[in-house]
Amino acid sequence: MMISKAMKKQLEGNSTIRLMFQEGKDMAKKVGAENVFDFSIGNPNVPAPKEVNESIKTIVDEVDSVYLHGYMANEGYPETRQAIAEHLNRRFGTSYGVGNILMIAGAAAGLNIALKALLDEGDEVITFRPYFLEYGNYVRNYGGVLRTVPTDKETFLPDMEELRSAISEKTKAVIINTPNNPTGAIYGEETLRELSSLLSEESRKYGTHIVLISDEPYRELCYDGLTQPWVAAFYPDTIVCYSFSKSLSLPGERIGYCVVPDELCCHEDIYSCMSIANRTLGMVNAPSLMQKVIERCIDTDISENVKAYDRNRKLLYGILKEAGFEAAYPQGAFYIWIKTPEGLTDQEFCNICKRHYVLIVPGSSFEGSGHMRAAYCVSEDTIRRSEQAWKDIASECGLR
């Protein structure tokens, strides 16, 4: 076989989410899009704010074309990075500048350049299950080993003692994702203080600096008066990876940023390595046009978007509960973590749902067997029209 052994493994484990997304499109061709209820992928149905499209139009007319479409430093336009730094400083009381911000092609790119900068062969990275399964691929890209530890079965917050047991002299980093995909849990101040204390203790124990990588594409999507605290305020050795895919509904544009605080050990070297990794991984720099858009739209009010997701959250959760399903009530992001009905495997339940043209993702795709993930970033109409299908699924599963 011509492909590499490493890619052969990835081919065999190709993303279930992506495959289901395509399956939904195929179903729609056969039975009509109005009859398919696709909750498989976190692809925002809420349109990008009008400011985004207006900015694109004006930028193309106002900014010199050679400058706009040309190369810039690997870390991005300085004026864009300054705008983001000032935005964060206003919101979180920080004191970041241009040298703390690095523009990236989405949070996934940010995670990859951070891991490439940090990892040597055999280094270990820890994350909490259930988790976004691509983390494993990202870590293995650079010769690392992913270790996973469980979360609390009720709150889905980190089990600190399990984390302590998993840390060793090989531990280089810990990845957290808050608000969390797939559970919707938010890591609040108490959790972040406990995590900071533990990582500080273990770093001293082993004479290392364990880096906390905070994956935050859902930072603004919090409900019921909750907010996501600024993670780097609690632990100095933190790298923040952020994407505008969810907050501004721009997943296809691949635009985000990393924050490398001055407090991070060897921050200048790590920042430089991440900048070089941006180039050597082939991304070179984040998309230039979208950098200028973010520069103008960084303070855009997205409260109406959050309200739309909140309505969907309450609506889908209510439909599921009324049908007889057990599910975690999400605090943030835009996913509901549904418990698989007793007596069924994830895949069996998934197949039942497909028979009713409902697409959800097995929990095993997040190392969280016994559950399913439903993305409620779809239209409100889709959720309302899916109600009967959920009832029919519940009846077939013996819940009604």
Secondary structure, DSSP 8 states (H G I E B T S, - for coil): --S-HHHHHHHHT--HHHHHHHHHHHHHHHH-GGG-EE-SS----S---HHHHHHHHHHHHHS-HHHHTS---TT--HHHHHHHHHHHHHHH-----GGGEEEESSHHHHHHHHHHHH--TT-EEEEEES--THHHHHHHTTT-EEEEEEB-TTT--B-HHHHHHH--TTEEEEEEESS-TTT-----HHHHHHHHHHHHHHHHHHTS--EEEEE-TTTT-B-TT-----GGGT-SSEEEEEESTTTTT-GGG--EEEE--TTSTTHHHHHHHHHHHHHHTT--SS-HHHHHHHHHHTT---HHHHHHHHHHHHHHHHHHHHHT--EE--SBTTEEEEE--TT--HHHHHHHHHHTTEE-EEGGGGT-TTEEEEE--S-HHHHHHTHHHHHHHHHHTT--
